[in-house]
Every structure is written in C-alpha cells, then in structure tokens.
Amino acid sequence: MGRNHTMIQFFEWHLAADGEHWNRLRDAAPDLKANGIDGVWIPPITKGQSADDTGYGVYDLYDLGEFDQKGTVRTKYGTKDELHEAIAACHEHGICVYVDIVMNHKAGADETESFKVIEVDPDNRLVDISEPFEIEGWTKFTFPGRGDKYSDFKWDFNHFNGTDWDEKEGRTGFFRILGENKGWNENVDDEFGNYDYLMFANIDYKHPEVRDEVISWGKWLPDTISCDGYRLDAIKHISHEFIGEFIREVKEHTDNFYVFGEYWNDDIEACGNFLEETDFQLDLFDVTLHYNLHEASVKGNEFNLPSIFDNTLTKEYPLNSVTFVDNHDSQPGESLESWIEDWFKPSAYALILLRKDGYPCIFYGDYFGIEGDGPIEGKKEQIDPLVYVRAHKAYGQQDDYFDHPNTIGWVRRGSEEFPHSGCAVVITNSGAGEKRMFVGKLRAGEQWVDYTKSHEDRVEIDEEGYGVFPVTAGGVSVWAYPGF
C-alpha cells in the first residue's frame, strides 16, 4: 500500500519578487519531507512579462530563466540553474515536483500586427456586437533573446483566436480574430456562452501547428528539468479534446507522469463530463469541497457538518480528486476570493488530510504565511501534527460518525503494514463535545493522545474497543496511540 502522500502548493500570490524562491524550495526540501510532505506543486517556471510576473502572464514557454528577455534573465522565482538545483534537492529527499503550466494564452508580445476581428459581447461571447474591422494587436512573438534555441516556432495572429487590446484605438474589448477555420473552440466551458477566451492573446487549438508545438514543448519540459508531473492551469478555457491529446502524448513520452488540473467549476456533473471526455487521465481539484469548507467557516454552528462532502468530487469521483483548503486564487484580494476563516482552518485540514479519499494539497499561504499589503501568519505549527498523523496513523478502514449536525467524527482502524496506526478525529462547530467511537477490540487498554494538543488527558480504550473522544468548542481533536 505504501505511505499516504501529501502535496504542498509551494507558492502564494504575494511572494516577494526577489528571485530567491527556487532557493527557498531547495532549502525547505529536507524539512518538508521530514514532516510528511512528499510532493510539491511549484508555480509556472516559464518567462512571464517581467521579473515581477507570477508566471501566469506567460511569454516564452522555453525560457526557464535562461535568456535576457522582458528585462530580466531570471523569472520572479529565480534562474534556470537554481530551478534545477531545487528540483534535484526535492528528488534527493524523495519529493515529487509538479510544474504549473499555462497553455491557454500568451502575453507580452514582441510586436504588433494588423488583422481583422469582430467584437463580441463580454457576457455572451457567442454574440457579435460589431461588423468585421481591423485592429492592431500584440500577437507577434519572435523571442529575440532566445532566438531559435530549443524551438524555431514564432507566433503570430494566425495562432490565436482572440485578444483584448486594440493598440490602434487604445482600447480594450473582447475581439474574436477572423480567418480560415477561426472561431472559439466548442469543447470548453459554456459560461459566458463560450469560455474559450480568458485573457491576453488566446491560443487557438484548432490550428494544427499550435497543437504540434505545444505537445512538443510538453515533452521537452520533463526531458529538460526531470519534473514528475504537471498541474494544468485554467483548463475549462482550453479545448477538452486537446487536453486529452496533450496528456496522452506526454504520458506516453514520460514514465510515471502525474497530471492534475484546475477545472474551476462547482458543478459535479460538468466535472464528471470533463473527466470522461479526457478519459480519466488526470485528477481535478475538488472545488465544491473548497466551497463547502468556506461555507462551513462562515456559517459556524448553522452549518450542517454531516453535509460537508455533499456534491463533491471526493464523494463522487474519489480516485480523481485533489483536495485543498485554499490556494493562490482563493486567498484574500484575489480573483476567486473565498478564504476559509481562521477558526475553521485546522478542522478543514483534518477533513482533507485524515480521510481515505482524495490527494490533499496544503497551501503555502496557510503553512508559511502570506506576504504583501495584508500579511497573514502561517499555521505550520497547527498543520504539521495533522500531516504527521496522515503519514503515520491515518490508515485502514474508515468508519464515519456523521450523526450530529454540529459534531462529527470518524475512525481509521489502522493497518498491519503500519504498527500502532489508526486514529480517531472529532470536529465541532459548536460548543465542546465528544464522540464515543469504536477503534477495535485489539486496542483495549491503550492510552490515546490528542495530537492537536488541545487536551492533556489521555483517552483509554475500553474492553469493548470504544473510546470517548472529546473536542474543544469550535475545534478539532485528533486522537491516536502514540507508540510505534
């Protein structure tokens, strides 16, 4: 069976643009592994529009901090050599590295071009609101700092199907580019009528040269940096058919390659359809569970805790679910802000770390803290014990005690593969409470401790294999036998 796996998203939106982040990852690798984290999701490693760009304004897919382009050699996070060192350090300590890749748009073009477009309704991109007219758009990418190294492909307006800026008139808009076989891709999310276009110069995956180039790059990257997988950004805006082809090609090229994606949609039917359309080749973030956790944190004791997993990927598609509490988009001030309130954060992490389903992802901002104008202190001391219990105790049969609206619990019975494993978790969104739960007759007489350190007293398992496990008001307690 092997030990449980835990991933960390090793960045947040407001990291200092000091070029030191790959060095931080290199230095953090031993501690991450020692604490039970064996996977890291790193931010986009490709050159953005500037040294401050988070990587989501991607300029050159082949520039990993190697070429003098956009006023910088390094990216926001460091140089290509420092990236190699960080990945090597992770691998040395048994940590897999998953790279965030951005494939739906390009930004920071080198030159403008003139071409014909039709302006569309921002609220329904299937509705035209103009006759064809000519704009001057930033769509020509020649990569003067890199030249033809690694790839001689140069991008122009023929490789995009939409953009949002007319340099000639100096105005923004949603402009669909005209041309042979042009148009929004139909195999995308149907929000705003058609959600192919998100921002910048939108890549046209109907174009065969584009498909070939991006797939070629998708194979080049793991060959170049020895990463272990991809996190695919904003995939509801990219042709589902191309996503399936891309993953299939990359996995055939690279052994044991893990792929997961951001399909930000809380409609489980839509998520299920996407998984089917892409042949279940990837996992998806459980967005609905995140929103359930957020709602629980806001509503307090008015939230019905037994419903926490209702309509979630983790419940409906447990083998394809990546669970998370918060991330860079949901953190305060960002585009999908839905920040789980502090009092509920430990309970939320217990819910993703200590159950049998889902691949949990810890957020850097929760673990190490958030920088910027509104700094938030990290909760490493609260999260580490939960990760430890996941690594050493949270194994075996899972029995749920979701039988009270404000106090829930579950037991993991343990596994012979991991001696003295097993745990009992209790969560409440109301006053102090307790749960009487069965952990097994073989555990009779054991003295279990609360790994959250909320209780000093131990719980003794009775001769029938039951324990009465208390929890503090509005909190979580994680009980387990301390022996090895």
C-alpha positions as CSV (number, residue, x, y, z in Angstrom):
1,M,0.0,0.0,0.0
2,G,2.8,2.5,0.9
3,R,2.5,5.6,3.0
4,N,-0.1,8.3,2.4
5,H,1.0,11.1,0.0
6,T,0.7,14.8,0.8
7,M,1.4,17.7,-1.6
8,I,2.1,21.3,-0.9
9,Q,1.4,24.2,-3.2
10,F,4.8,25.9,-2.8
11,F,3.8,29.5,-3.5
12,E,1.2,32.2,-2.9
13,W,0.3,35.2,-4.9
14,H,2.3,37.8,-3.0
15,L,5.7,36.2,-2.7
16,A,8.5,38.7,-2.9
17,A,9.7,39.1,-6.5
18,D,13.3,38.6,-5.3
19,G,14.4,35.7,-7.5
20,E,15.0,33.6,-4.4
21,H,12.1,31.2,-4.4
22,W,13.8,28.3,-6.0
23,N,16.5,28.6,-3.4
24,R,13.8,28.6,-0.7
25,L,12.4,25.4,-2.1
26,R,15.9,23.9,-2.2
27,D,16.5,24.8,1.4
28,A,13.0,23.7,2.5
29,A,13.1,20.2,0.9
30,P,14.6,18.3,3.9
31,D,12.1,19.8,6.4
32,L,9.1,19.2,4.1
33,K,10.0,15.5,3.7
34,A,10.7,15.1,7.4
35,N,7.2,16.5,8.2
36,G,5.5,14.0,5.8
37,I,5.2,16.1,2.6
38,D,6.4,14.2,-0.5
39,G,5.0,16.3,-3.4
40,V,5.4,20.0,-4.3
41,W,3.4,21.9,-6.8
42,I,5.6,24.8,-8.0
43,P,4.4,28.0,-9.8
44,P,4.9,28.5,-13.6
45,I,8.6,28.2,-14.4
46,T,8.4,29.9,-17.8
47,K,9.3,33.6,-18.5
48,G,6.5,36.0,-18.0
49,Q,6.0,39.6,-19.0
50,S,8.6,40.9,-16.4
51,A,10.7,39.9,-13.5
52,D,7.7,40.5,-11.2
53,D,5.2,38.4,-13.3
54,T,3.8,35.4,-11.3
55,G,4.2,33.3,-14.4
56,Y,0.6,33.3,-15.4
57,G,1.3,36.1,-17.9
58,V,3.4,33.6,-19.9
59,Y,5.6,35.0,-22.6
60,D,8.1,32.3,-23.6
61,L,7.5,28.6,-22.8
62,Y,11.1,27.7,-23.5
63,D,12.7,30.4,-21.3
64,L,13.0,28.9,-17.8
65,G,15.1,31.8,-16.5
66,E,18.0,31.4,-19.0
67,F,17.6,34.3,-21.6
68,D,17.7,38.0,-21.3
69,Q,14.1,38.7,-22.3
70,K,11.4,41.1,-20.9
71,G,14.1,43.0,-19.0
72,T,15.3,40.0,-17.0
73,V,17.2,36.7,-17.2
74,R,15.6,35.2,-14.1
75,T,11.9,34.7,-13.6
76,K,10.2,36.0,-10.4
77,Y,11.3,32.8,-8.8
78,G,15.0,32.5,-9.9
79,T,17.2,31.3,-12.7
80,K,17.1,28.0,-14.7
81,D,20.2,26.7,-12.8
82,E,18.5,27.5,-9.4
83,L,15.4,25.7,-10.6
84,H,17.5,22.6,-11.5
85,E,19.1,22.8,-8.0
86,A,15.7,23.0,-6.3
87,I,14.3,20.0,-8.2
88,A,17.4,18.0,-7.5
89,A,17.1,18.8,-3.8
90,C,13.5,17.6,-3.8
91,H,14.3,14.4,-5.6
92,E,17.2,13.8,-3.2
93,H,14.7,13.8,-0.3
94,G,12.1,11.7,-2.1
95,I,9.8,14.6,-3.1
96,C,8.0,14.7,-6.4
97,V,7.9,18.0,-8.3
98,Y,4.8,19.1,-10.2
99,V,5.1,22.1,-12.5
100,D,2.2,24.5,-13.1
101,I,1.8,25.0,-16.8
102,V,-0.2,27.8,-18.5
103,M,-1.4,26.8,-22.0
104,N,-4.5,29.0,-22.7
105,H,-2.8,32.3,-23.6
106,K,0.4,34.2,-24.2
107,A,1.3,37.7,-23.0
108,G,4.0,40.4,-23.6
109,A,4.2,40.0,-27.4
110,D,7.3,41.5,-29.1
111,E,5.5,43.2,-32.0
112,T,2.0,44.3,-33.1
113,E,0.2,43.1,-36.2
114,S,-2.9,44.3,-38.1
115,F,-5.7,41.8,-38.6
116,K,-9.5,41.7,-38.8
117,V,-11.7,40.9,-35.8
118,I,-15.3,41.0,-34.7
119,E,-16.0,42.4,-31.2
120,V,-18.2,40.1,-29.1
121,D,-20.5,40.6,-26.1
122,P,-18.4,40.1,-22.9
123,D,-21.3,38.4,-21.2
124,N,-22.0,36.1,-24.2
125,R,-19.0,35.6,-26.4
126,L,-21.3,33.9,-29.0
127,V,-23.0,37.2,-29.7
128,D,-21.3,39.6,-32.2
129,I,-21.6,43.3,-31.4
130,S,-19.8,44.7,-34.5
131,E,-19.1,44.2,-38.1
132,P,-15.6,43.0,-39.1
133,F,-13.0,45.7,-38.6
134,E,-9.2,45.9,-38.4
135,I,-7.2,46.3,-35.1
136,E,-3.6,46.4,-34.2
137,G,-2.9,43.6,-31.7
138,W,0.0,42.4,-29.7
139,T,0.3,38.9,-31.2
140,K,3.7,38.6,-32.7
141,F,6.2,36.6,-30.6
142,T,9.7,36.4,-32.1
143,F,11.7,35.8,-28.8
144,P,14.8,38.0,-29.7
145,G,16.6,37.0,-26.6
146,R,16.3,33.2,-27.2
147,G,16.3,33.1,-31.0
148,D,15.7,29.6,-32.3
149,K,17.2,27.7,-29.4
150,Y,15.0,24.7,-28.4
151,S,12.4,25.8,-30.9
152,D,12.2,27.9,-34.0
153,F,8.4,28.4,-33.8
154,K,7.3,32.0,-34.0
155,W,3.8,33.0,-33.0
156,D,1.6,35.5,-34.9
157,F,-2.1,36.3,-35.1
158,N,-2.9,33.2,-37.1
159,H,-2.1,31.1,-34.0
160,F,-4.6,32.9,-31.8
161,N,-8.4,33.2,-31.9
162,G,-8.9,36.2,-29.6
163,T,-7.3,39.2,-27.9
164,D,-8.4,42.1,-25.7
165,W,-6.5,45.2,-26.7
166,D,-6.5,47.3,-29.9
167,E,-3.3,49.3,-30.0
168,K,-4.6,51.4,-32.9
169,E,-7.6,52.8,-30.9
170,G,-6.0,52.3,-27.5
171,R,-9.0,50.5,-26.1
172,T,-9.9,47.1,-24.6
173,G,-12.6,44.7,-25.8
174,F,-13.3,41.1,-26.5
175,F,-12.1,40.7,-30.1
176,R,-12.6,37.4,-31.9
177,I,-9.9,37.1,-34.6
178,L,-11.2,36.3,-38.1
179,G,-9.6,33.9,-40.6
180,E,-10.0,30.5,-42.2
181,N,-11.2,27.9,-39.7
182,K,-11.2,30.6,-37.0
183,G,-13.6,30.8,-34.1
184,W,-13.9,30.0,-30.4
185,N,-13.3,26.3,-29.6
186,E,-16.6,24.5,-28.9
187,N,-15.0,22.0,-26.4
188,V,-14.8,24.4,-23.5
189,D,-16.8,25.5,-20.5
190,D,-20.1,27.2,-21.5
191,E,-20.0,30.1,-19.0
192,F,-20.5,33.4,-20.9
193,G,-21.9,31.4,-23.8
194,N,-18.4,30.1,-24.6
195,Y,-15.4,30.5,-22.2
196,D,-12.6,29.8,-24.6
197,Y,-11.3,33.4,-24.1
198,L,-10.0,34.3,-20.7
199,M,-7.2,37.0,-21.2
200,F,-4.3,38.2,-23.3
201,A,-3.7,36.6,-26.7
202,N,-5.9,33.4,-26.6
203,I,-4.2,30.3,-28.1
204,D,-6.1,28.7,-31.0
205,Y,-6.0,24.9,-30.5
206,K,-7.8,24.4,-33.8
207,H,-4.6,25.3,-35.5
208,P,-2.5,22.1,-36.2
209,E,0.8,23.9,-35.9
210,V,-0.1,25.2,-32.5
211,R,-1.1,21.7,-31.3
212,D,2.1,20.2,-32.5
213,E,4.2,22.9,-31.0
214,V,2.6,22.8,-27.5
215,I,2.7,19.0,-27.4
216,S,6.4,19.1,-28.4
217,W,7.0,21.6,-25.6
218,G,5.1,19.4,-23.2
219,K,7.5,16.5,-23.9
220,W,10.6,18.8,-23.9
221,L,9.9,20.1,-20.4
222,P,10.2,16.9,-18.4
223,D,13.2,15.9,-20.5
224,T,14.8,19.2,-19.6
225,I,14.1,19.5,-15.9
226,S,13.1,16.0,-14.8
227,C,9.8,17.1,-13.3
228,D,7.3,14.4,-12.1
229,G,4.1,15.8,-13.4
230,Y,2.0,18.8,-14.4
231,R,-0.6,21.0,-12.8
232,L,-2.7,22.3,-15.8
233,D,-3.9,25.8,-15.3
234,A,-7.4,27.1,-16.3
235,I,-8.4,24.0,-18.3
236,K,-12.0,24.9,-18.6
237,H,-10.9,27.5,-21.1
238,I,-8.9,25.1,-23.3
239,S,-10.3,22.5,-25.8
240,H,-11.1,19.4,-23.7
241,E,-10.2,17.3,-26.8
242,F,-6.7,18.9,-26.9
243,I,-6.2,18.4,-23.2
244,G,-6.8,14.7,-23.6
245,E,-4.5,14.5,-26.6
246,F,-1.8,16.5,-24.7
247,I,-1.9,14.4,-21.6
248,R,-1.9,11.1,-23.6
249,E,1.2,12.2,-25.7
250,V,3.1,13.4,-22.6
251,K,2.4,10.3,-20.6
252,E,3.4,8.1,-23.5
253,H,6.7,10.0,-23.7
254,T,7.4,10.2,-19.9
255,D,7.1,7.3,-17.4
256,N,5.1,7.6,-14.2
257,F,3.9,11.1,-15.0
258,Y,1.2,12.6,-12.8
259,V,-1.3,15.2,-14.1
260,F,-3.9,17.2,-12.3
261,G,-5.8,20.2,-13.3
262,E,-7.7,23.3,-12.3
263,Y,-11.2,23.0,-13.7
264,W,-12.8,25.7,-11.5
265,N,-16.4,24.6,-11.6
266,D,-18.6,23.6,-8.6
267,D,-21.0,21.6,-10.9
268,I,-20.1,18.0,-10.3
269,E,-21.9,16.8,-13.4
270,A,-19.7,19.2,-15.5
271,C,-16.5,18.0,-13.7
272,G,-17.6,14.4,-14.3
273,N,-18.2,15.1,-18.0
274,F,-14.7,16.6,-18.3
275,L,-13.1,13.6,-16.7
276,E,-14.9,11.3,-19.1
277,E,-14.1,13.4,-22.1
278,T,-10.4,13.3,-21.2
279,D,-10.5,9.5,-20.4
280,F,-9.8,10.0,-16.7
281,Q,-6.2,10.7,-17.5
282,L,-5.9,13.4,-14.8
283,D,-7.2,14.4,-11.4
284,L,-9.1,17.6,-10.6
285,F,-9.2,20.0,-7.7
286,D,-12.3,19.5,-5.6
287,V,-13.7,23.0,-6.0
288,T,-17.1,22.1,-4.4
289,L,-15.4,20.8,-1.3
290,H,-13.5,24.0,-1.0
291,Y,-16.7,26.0,-1.2
292,N,-18.3,23.7,1.3
293,L,-15.4,24.3,3.7
294,H,-15.7,28.1,3.1
295,E,-19.5,28.0,3.8
296,A,-18.9,26.0,7.0
297,S,-16.4,28.5,8.2
298,V,-18.7,31.5,7.5
299,K,-21.9,29.9,8.9
300,G,-20.4,28.5,12.1
301,N,-22.9,26.4,14.1
302,E,-25.6,27.0,11.5
303,F,-23.8,24.7,9.0
304,N,-24.8,21.1,9.0
305,L,-21.4,19.3,9.3
306,P,-22.6,15.9,8.1
307,S,-23.2,17.6,4.7
308,I,-19.6,18.7,4.2
309,F,-18.9,16.2,1.4
310,D,-22.2,16.5,-0.4
311,N,-21.8,17.1,-4.2
312,T,-18.1,16.9,-4.1
313,L,-15.5,15.2,-6.3
314,T,-14.2,13.4,-3.3
315,K,-17.5,11.8,-2.8
316,E,-18.4,11.1,-6.4
317,Y,-15.0,10.6,-8.0
318,P,-12.7,9.8,-5.1
319,L,-9.9,8.4,-7.3
320,N,-9.7,11.7,-9.3
321,S,-9.9,14.2,-6.5
322,V,-7.2,16.6,-5.3
323,T,-8.5,18.2,-2.1
324,F,-7.5,21.6,-0.9
325,V,-8.5,24.2,1.7
326,D,-7.3,27.4,0.0
327,N,-5.0,28.4,-2.8
328,H,-3.5,31.5,-4.6
329,D,-6.8,32.3,-6.3
330,S,-9.0,32.0,-3.2
331,Q,-6.7,34.0,-0.9
332,P,-7.8,37.4,0.2
333,G,-8.0,40.0,-2.5
334,E,-7.6,37.6,-5.4
335,S,-10.0,36.7,-8.3
336,L,-11.8,33.8,-6.6
337,E,-11.6,35.0,-3.0
338,S,-13.3,32.5,-0.7
339,W,-10.9,32.4,2.2
340,I,-11.7,29.8,4.9
341,E,-11.9,31.6,8.2
342,D,-9.1,31.1,10.7
343,W,-11.2,29.3,13.4
344,F,-12.1,26.5,10.9
345,K,-8.8,26.1,9.2
346,P,-7.5,23.2,11.4
347,S,-10.8,21.4,11.0
348,A,-10.7,21.9,7.2
349,Y,-7.2,20.5,7.1
350,A,-8.2,17.5,9.2
351,L,-11.0,16.9,6.7
352,I,-8.7,16.7,3.7
353,L,-5.6,15.1,5.4
354,L,-7.0,12.4,7.6
355,R,-9.6,10.7,5.4
356,K,-9.1,7.9,2.9
357,D,-10.2,9.7,-0.3
358,G,-8.5,12.5,-2.2
359,Y,-4.9,13.6,-2.7
360,P,-4.6,16.5,-0.2
361,C,-2.7,19.7,-1.1
362,I,-1.6,22.1,1.6
363,F,-1.4,25.8,0.7
364,Y,1.9,27.7,1.1
365,G,-0.1,30.7,2.4
366,D,-1.7,28.6,5.2
367,Y,1.6,26.8,6.0
368,F,4.2,29.6,5.8
369,G,2.0,32.7,5.6
370,I,1.0,35.3,3.1
371,E,3.1,38.4,2.3
372,G,2.0,41.7,0.7
373,D,0.0,44.6,2.0
374,G,-2.3,42.3,4.0
375,P,0.1,39.7,5.6
376,I,-1.3,36.6,7.2
377,E,0.6,34.5,9.6
378,G,1.2,30.8,8.7
379,K,-0.2,27.9,10.6
380,K,2.6,25.5,10.2
381,E,2.5,24.5,13.9
382,Q,-1.1,23.6,13.6
383,I,-0.8,21.8,10.3
384,D,2.3,19.7,11.0
385,P,0.7,17.4,13.6
386,L,-2.1,16.6,11.1
387,V,0.4,15.8,8.4
388,Y,2.3,13.6,10.8
389,V,-0.8,11.7,11.7
390,R,-1.6,11.3,8.0
391,A,1.9,9.9,7.3
392,H,2.0,7.6,10.4
393,K,-1.5,6.9,11.7
394,A,-4.4,7.6,9.1
395,Y,-4.6,4.1,7.6
396,G,-7.1,1.3,7.4
397,Q,-10.9,1.0,7.3
398,Q,-12.8,4.3,7.8
399,D,-15.9,4.4,9.9
400,D,-17.9,7.7,9.9
401,Y,-19.9,9.1,12.8
402,F,-21.6,11.8,10.9
403,D,-24.7,11.6,13.2
404,H,-25.0,15.1,14.7
405,P,-25.4,18.5,12.9
406,N,-22.6,20.2,14.9
407,T,-20.3,17.4,15.9
408,I,-18.9,14.8,13.6
409,G,-16.2,12.2,13.8
410,W,-14.5,9.3,12.1
411,V,-12.1,6.5,12.9
412,R,-9.3,4.9,10.8
413,R,-8.9,1.4,12.1
414,G,-5.2,1.1,11.3
415,S,-3.2,-1.3,9.1
416,E,-0.9,-4.2,9.9
417,E,1.6,-2.6,7.5
418,F,2.0,0.3,9.9
419,P,2.1,-0.9,13.5
420,H,0.2,1.2,16.0
421,S,-1.6,3.1,13.2
422,G,-5.2,4.2,13.4
423,C,-6.7,7.4,14.6
424,A,-10.0,9.0,15.8
425,V,-10.9,12.5,14.7
426,V,-13.7,14.7,16.2
427,I,-14.8,18.1,14.8
428,T,-17.3,20.5,16.1
429,N,-18.6,23.9,15.0
430,S,-20.4,24.5,18.3
431,G,-19.6,24.0,22.0
432,A,-17.2,21.5,23.4
433,G,-18.4,17.9,22.7
434,E,-17.4,14.3,22.5
435,K,-17.9,11.2,20.4
436,R,-18.0,7.6,21.5
437,M,-16.4,5.7,18.7
438,F,-15.2,2.1,18.1
439,V,-11.5,1.7,17.3
440,G,-11.2,-2.1,17.7
441,K,-11.2,-4.6,20.5
442,L,-7.5,-5.2,20.0
443,R,-6.9,-1.7,21.1
444,A,-8.4,-2.3,24.6
445,G,-6.4,-0.7,27.3
446,E,-4.4,1.6,25.0
447,Q,-4.0,5.2,26.1
448,W,-4.6,7.6,23.2
449,V,-3.4,11.2,23.0
450,D,-4.7,14.3,21.2
451,Y,-2.1,15.2,18.6
452,T,-3.6,18.7,18.3
453,K,-2.5,19.2,22.0
454,S,-6.0,20.6,22.8
455,H,-6.3,18.0,25.6
456,E,-3.6,16.9,28.1
457,D,-5.6,14.0,29.4
458,R,-5.5,10.7,27.6
459,V,-8.4,8.6,26.4
460,E,-8.3,4.9,27.5
461,I,-9.9,2.4,25.1
462,D,-12.3,0.2,26.9
463,E,-12.6,-3.6,26.8
464,E,-15.1,-3.4,24.0
465,G,-12.8,-1.3,21.8
466,Y,-14.6,2.0,22.3
467,G,-13.2,5.4,23.3
468,V,-15.0,8.6,24.3
469,F,-13.1,11.3,22.4
470,P,-13.6,14.9,23.5
471,V,-13.2,18.0,21.3
472,T,-12.9,21.7,22.4
473,A,-15.5,24.3,21.3
474,G,-15.3,25.1,17.6
475,G,-12.3,22.9,17.2
476,V,-10.8,19.6,16.1
477,S,-9.1,16.9,18.1
478,V,-7.1,14.1,16.5
479,W,-6.6,11.1,18.8
480,A,-4.1,8.2,18.2
481,Y,-2.0,5.8,20.1
482,P,1.5,7.3,20.4
483,G,3.5,4.1,20.1
484,F,5.4,2.9,17.0
